[in-house]
Amino acid sequence: MMPDVHAHYTDPAFDADRDSALAEALESCSYIINAGWDVPSSAAALALAAEHDNVYAAVGIHPQYHGSSDDIAAMAGKAAAIGETGLDYRRTDMEERQRQRDMFERHIEIAKEYNLPIVIHCVDAWGDMLGILRHYRPRCVLHGFSGSAETAREAAGLGAYISFGGRATYPAAKKAHRAIAAVPRDRLLLETDAPYSPPVPYSGRCGGNMLAATAEFAAGIIGITAAQLEDIVSANASALFEINI
């Protein structure tokens, strides 16, 4: 088994069966990084991690959400990572983009203060994202990667890990296919982003039991077996999150 490095089990989609959904996921995943997207969901992620073995919390404020970075800093000591945070420039003006950059940079400072990796969301903001990575060189993963193969190579060269989820398995996701092939093997990670974006051939709510389908698809692109890729992903996740299971 390999870890799911990005999921959202505090999402309302799991309200009816959260414990059983996590138990099912952990039958397929060695551990789960469960990410918050604002202050309440980050606090809930910490609570869930305290209740379940092999579930770890990432605390942060998604760029499309608002909240106090001071609250995130107060939770950091109990977290395995900071995030998710980052930049999302869809339908934004210059003022909003500056707000996102300021919040993202503050999250990086918190991560460095607590010696934690940072989980990054990026959409339509790759120029600014790469500039920030060059400046800060954080220990980080670009989750649900949506950039080009060239961007993947540059980010990996700056020390970032690159993570792909179910969307990367879609036949029309040619850019993601090229990016998977471009990422150095020692920088590659996989995720579910549960409950979102189930991989082919699944539909509906995504969960940890579907991670193997993404691994099989990515392994085919790279030209190795799924078992070999699972070993690579496990080693990379261990190096990033300093979790050994």
C-alpha positions as CSV (number, residue, x, y, z in Angstrom):
1,M,0.0,0.0,0.0
2,M,1.0,3.6,-0.5
3,P,-0.1,6.8,1.2
4,D,-2.9,9.2,0.0
5,V,-1.1,12.5,0.3
6,H,-4.1,14.7,-0.1
7,A,-7.7,14.1,0.9
8,H,-10.6,16.0,2.6
9,Y,-12.4,13.7,5.0
10,T,-13.8,16.6,6.9
11,D,-15.8,17.6,3.8
12,P,-19.6,17.4,4.2
13,A,-19.7,14.6,1.6
14,F,-18.5,12.3,4.4
15,D,-20.9,13.5,7.1
16,A,-23.1,10.5,7.0
17,D,-20.3,7.8,7.2
18,R,-17.0,9.5,7.9
19,D,-15.6,6.8,10.2
20,S,-16.5,3.9,7.9
21,A,-15.2,5.8,4.8
22,L,-11.9,6.3,6.6
23,A,-11.7,2.7,7.6
24,E,-12.3,1.6,4.1
25,A,-9.7,4.1,2.8
26,L,-7.1,2.8,5.2
27,E,-7.6,-0.7,3.9
28,S,-6.0,0.6,0.7
29,C,-3.7,3.4,1.9
30,S,-0.9,3.2,4.4
31,Y,-1.8,6.6,5.7
32,I,-3.7,9.7,4.7
33,I,-2.8,13.4,4.8
34,N,-6.2,15.0,5.5
35,A,-6.1,18.7,4.5
36,G,-8.1,21.6,5.8
37,W,-9.2,24.5,3.6
38,D,-10.0,27.1,6.2
39,V,-9.8,27.5,10.0
40,P,-12.8,25.4,11.0
41,S,-11.9,22.5,8.6
42,S,-8.3,22.6,9.7
43,A,-9.4,22.3,13.4
44,A,-11.7,19.4,12.3
45,A,-8.7,17.8,10.5
46,L,-6.7,17.9,13.7
47,A,-9.6,16.4,15.7
48,L,-10.0,13.6,13.1
49,A,-6.3,12.8,13.2
50,A,-6.4,12.5,17.0
51,E,-9.2,10.0,16.7
52,H,-7.8,7.8,13.9
53,D,-4.4,6.0,13.6
54,N,-2.6,6.7,10.3
55,V,-4.6,9.9,9.6
56,Y,-2.5,13.1,9.7
57,A,-3.7,16.7,9.5
58,A,-2.6,19.5,7.3
59,V,-3.9,22.9,8.4
60,G,-4.2,25.9,6.2
61,I,-6.4,28.4,4.3
62,H,-7.1,27.6,0.6
63,P,-6.5,30.7,-1.6
64,Q,-10.2,31.0,-2.3
65,Y,-11.1,31.1,1.4
66,H,-10.5,33.7,4.1
67,G,-9.3,33.4,7.7
68,S,-6.6,34.4,10.1
69,S,-3.1,33.0,9.6
70,D,-2.6,33.5,13.3
71,D,-5.2,30.7,13.8
72,I,-3.2,28.4,11.5
73,A,0.0,29.2,13.3
74,A,-1.7,28.3,16.6
75,M,-2.6,24.8,15.2
76,A,0.7,24.1,13.5
77,G,2.3,22.4,16.4
78,K,-0.1,19.5,16.2
79,A,-0.1,19.2,12.4
80,A,1.9,17.1,9.9
81,A,1.9,19.8,7.3
82,I,0.7,23.3,6.5
83,G,-2.0,23.6,3.8
84,E,-3.7,23.5,1.7
85,T,-2.8,27.0,0.7
86,G,-1.4,28.7,-2.5
87,L,-2.7,30.7,-5.4
88,D,-5.9,30.5,-7.5
89,Y,-6.2,33.3,-10.0
90,R,-9.5,32.2,-11.6
91,R,-11.9,35.2,-11.8
92,T,-9.7,37.4,-9.6
93,D,-8.7,41.0,-9.7
94,M,-5.3,42.4,-8.7
95,E,-6.3,43.2,-5.2
96,E,-7.4,39.6,-4.6
97,R,-4.3,38.2,-6.2
98,Q,-2.2,40.3,-3.8
99,R,-4.2,39.1,-0.8
100,Q,-3.6,35.5,-1.9
101,R,0.1,36.0,-2.3
102,D,0.4,37.6,1.1
103,M,-1.5,34.8,2.8
104,F,0.5,32.1,0.9
105,E,3.8,33.7,1.9
106,R,2.6,33.8,5.5
107,H,1.8,30.1,5.4
108,I,5.3,29.4,4.0
109,E,6.8,31.3,7.0
110,I,4.7,29.2,9.4
111,A,5.8,26.0,7.7
112,K,9.4,27.0,8.0
113,E,9.0,28.1,11.6
114,Y,7.6,24.6,12.5
115,N,9.8,22.7,10.1
116,L,6.8,21.3,8.3
117,P,6.1,20.7,4.6
118,I,3.6,22.8,2.9
119,V,0.7,21.6,0.7
120,I,0.1,23.9,-2.3
121,H,-2.9,24.5,-4.5
122,C,-2.2,26.4,-7.7
123,V,-4.5,27.2,-10.6
124,D,-3.8,29.8,-13.4
125,A,-0.9,31.3,-11.3
126,W,2.2,29.4,-12.4
127,G,4.4,32.5,-13.0
128,D,3.9,33.9,-9.6
129,M,4.0,30.4,-8.0
130,L,7.4,29.6,-9.5
131,G,8.7,33.0,-8.4
132,I,7.6,32.4,-4.8
133,L,9.2,28.9,-4.9
134,R,12.4,30.3,-6.2
135,H,12.5,32.9,-3.4
136,Y,11.5,30.7,-0.4
137,R,12.5,27.2,-1.5
138,P,9.9,25.6,0.8
139,R,9.7,21.9,1.5
140,C,6.4,21.4,-0.4
141,V,4.1,19.4,-2.7
142,L,2.1,20.9,-5.5
143,H,-1.1,18.9,-5.1
144,G,-3.5,18.1,-7.9
145,F,-1.0,19.4,-10.4
146,S,-2.5,21.2,-13.4
147,G,0.5,22.8,-14.9
148,S,2.6,21.9,-18.0
149,A,5.4,19.4,-18.2
150,E,7.9,22.3,-18.4
151,T,6.5,23.8,-15.2
152,A,6.6,20.4,-13.5
153,R,10.3,20.0,-14.3
154,E,11.1,23.5,-13.1
155,A,9.2,23.1,-9.9
156,A,10.8,19.7,-9.2
157,G,14.2,21.4,-9.8
158,L,13.3,23.9,-7.1
159,G,12.7,21.0,-4.7
160,A,8.9,20.6,-5.0
161,Y,7.1,17.3,-5.1
162,I,4.4,17.0,-7.7
163,S,1.2,15.1,-6.9
164,F,-1.5,13.9,-9.3
165,G,-5.0,12.8,-8.6
166,G,-7.9,11.2,-10.4
167,R,-8.2,14.0,-13.0
168,A,-4.9,12.9,-14.4
169,T,-6.5,9.7,-15.6
170,Y,-9.1,11.3,-17.8
171,P,-8.5,10.7,-21.5
172,A,-8.7,14.4,-22.3
173,A,-6.1,15.4,-19.7
174,K,-3.2,15.3,-22.1
175,K,-1.3,18.0,-20.3
176,A,-1.4,16.0,-17.1
177,H,-0.2,12.9,-19.0
178,R,2.8,14.8,-20.3
179,A,3.5,16.2,-16.8
180,I,3.5,12.8,-15.3
181,A,6.1,11.6,-17.8
182,A,8.2,14.7,-17.1
183,V,8.4,14.6,-13.3
184,P,11.5,13.0,-11.9
185,R,10.6,9.8,-10.1
186,D,12.0,11.0,-6.8
187,R,9.5,13.9,-6.9
188,L,6.3,12.1,-7.8
189,L,3.4,11.7,-5.5
190,L,-0.3,10.5,-5.9
191,E,-3.5,11.5,-4.2
192,T,-7.2,11.1,-4.2
193,D,-8.3,14.6,-3.3
194,A,-11.3,12.8,-1.8
195,P,-14.2,13.3,-2.1
196,Y,-13.5,15.0,-5.5
197,S,-12.4,13.8,-8.9
198,P,-12.6,10.0,-8.9
199,P,-10.2,8.3,-11.4
200,V,-11.3,6.4,-14.4
201,P,-13.2,4.0,-14.3
202,Y,-14.9,5.3,-11.1
203,S,-17.6,7.9,-10.6
204,G,-19.3,9.5,-7.7
205,R,-17.6,10.2,-4.4
206,C,-13.8,9.6,-4.4
207,G,-12.1,7.6,-1.7
208,G,-8.8,5.9,-0.8
209,N,-9.9,2.6,-2.4
210,M,-9.5,4.4,-5.8
211,L,-5.9,5.5,-5.4
212,A,-4.6,2.2,-7.0
213,A,-6.4,3.1,-10.2
214,T,-4.5,6.4,-10.5
215,A,-1.2,4.5,-9.7
216,E,-1.9,2.0,-12.4
217,F,-2.5,4.7,-14.9
218,A,0.5,6.8,-14.0
219,A,2.7,3.7,-14.0
220,G,1.6,2.9,-17.5
221,I,2.7,6.4,-18.6
222,I,6.1,6.1,-17.0
223,G,6.6,2.6,-18.2
224,I,7.0,0.8,-14.8
225,T,4.7,-1.5,-12.9
226,A,2.1,-0.2,-10.4
227,A,3.9,-2.0,-7.6
228,Q,7.2,-0.2,-8.5
229,L,5.3,3.1,-8.6
230,E,3.7,2.5,-5.2
231,D,7.2,1.9,-3.7
232,I,8.4,5.2,-5.3
233,V,5.4,7.1,-4.0
234,S,5.8,5.7,-0.5
235,A,9.4,6.6,-0.3
236,N,8.8,10.1,-1.6
237,A,6.0,10.7,0.8
238,S,8.1,9.5,3.7
239,A,10.9,11.9,2.7
240,L,8.4,14.9,2.4
241,F,6.2,14.3,5.5
242,E,8.8,12.4,7.6
243,I,6.2,9.7,8.3
244,N,7.4,6.1,8.2
245,I,4.8,3.4,8.3
